[in-house]
Amino acid sequence: MSRALLERIYRRLPPEKIPWNIEGPPPQLVELVASRKVKPCKAIDLGCGTGNYAVYLASLGFDVTGVDFSEKAIEYAKMKAREKGVECDFLVSDVLDLSMKEAFDFAYDWELLHHIMPEERPGYVEVVHRLLRAGGNYLSVCFNEKSPEWGGGKYRTTPLKTLLYYSSEKELEELFEPFFRKLESGLIEVGKPGSKHLTNYFLMQKR
């Protein structure tokens, strides 16, 4: 997705009208923390949007940095953190070009990867790998090719004119395998009531 298109979406639509902006944390993320599979640590939210999940984790004791390349989304995220009374760092940056001296214990992209086209994905996964400390965990959730919305196929254009790439589990396994050891994977449903999407769920550990 182009930065200009994303910026227009965030500036023209109120947050509650943006399809991927969901206030409450997804149950799968809640379960990861509740089960202690992921414990409070230094975490990075890649494609954080308005900061919903970064703020949620910060409220539980995580030291969270959120990254998005929409300036307006980051404005919303900073405001949300202030309203909730939590400390988060938010950064305007393209995740494909992200270079940070800090190292993280947990990285996650929740419904970001389907916005990254196949030719750019190996470079992105290298970025995630570089951001993590040895043994750090990586969670990725993106749309599965069996999800039926918007006519099907691998490449799909949404009503907001965003271009998405829908992945199979196999191609994601091949993408991640050189960099990460798979801990859990499967298909889950995510989204707002009445607008659910079938997604690939991968929890991994840095090799």
Stockholm file with secondary structure:
# STOCKHOLM 1.0

chainA/1-207         MSRALLERIYRRLPPEKIPWNIEGPPPQLVELVASRKVKPCKAIDLGCGTGNYAVYLASLGFDVTGVDFSEKAIEYAKMKAREKGVECDFLVSDVLDLSMKEAFDFAYDWELLHHIMPEERPGYVEVVHRLLRAGGNYLSVCFNEKSPEWGGGKYRTTPLKTLLYYSSEKELEELFEPFFRKLESGLIEVGKPGSKHLTNYFLMQKR
#=GR chainA/1-207 SS CCHHHHHHHHHHSCGGGSTTCCSSCCHHHHHHHHTTSSCSCEEEEETCTTCHHHHHHHHTTCEEEEEESCHHHHHHHHHHHHHHTCCCEEEECCGGGCCCSCCEEEEEEESCGGGSCGGGHHHHHHHHHHHEEEEEEEEEEEEBTTCCGGGCSSEEECTTCCEEECBCHHHHHHHHTTTEEEEEEEEEEEEETTEEEEEEEEEEEEC
#=GC SS_cons         CCHHHHHHHHHHSCGGGSTTCCSSCCHHHHHHHHTTSSCSCEEEEETCTTCHHHHHHHHTTCEEEEEESCHHHHHHHHHHHHHHTCCCEEEECCGGGCCCSCCEEEEEEESCGGGSCGGGHHHHHHHHHHHEEEEEEEEEEEEBTTCCGGGCSSEEECTTCCEEECBCHHHHHHHHTTTEEEEEEEEEEEEETTEEEEEEEEEEEEC
//
